[in-house]
Amino acid sequence: MTDTRPLAARLFLARFGRRLKLLRVERDFSQEEFGRAAGMHRTFIGQLEHGVNIDRLPDLAGALGVDEHELIPRRPDNQDQDAEQPAARD
């Protein structure tokens, strides 16, 4: 199955997933504990951390005790910047 979303959307979701995982790990939550606190299954937490979607953003923020905007990445990290650079041409 091919992801047909625009590159910018895929990069955003990937950054979001990394930010979500960072906040979860900082709070010593397992995916299962975090899922329980947010009212979601642990496998869905894994999907979020892998950049699938952000439909349940308010629930995630509430479970982590942060404002929703804290889950939104402020700028691309180095990995995303590398992905956005055009390939070198010979």
Long-range contacts (C-beta under 8 A, 24 or more apart in sequence): 7-84, 10-51, 11-76, 11-80, 11-83, 11-84, 12-73, 13-51, 13-52, 13-53, 13-54, 14-51, 14-80, 15-73, 15-76, 15-77, 15-80, 16-48, 16-51, 16-54, 16-71, 16-72, 16-73, 17-48, 17-49, 17-50, 17-51, 17-52, 18-49, 18-73, 18-77, 19-71, 19-72, 19-73, 20-48, 20-49, 20-60, 20-71, 21-49, 23-64, 23-66, 23-70, 23-71, 24-49, 24-64, 27-64, 27-65, 29-64, 34-63, 34-64, 37-63, 37-64, 38-62, 38-63, 39-63
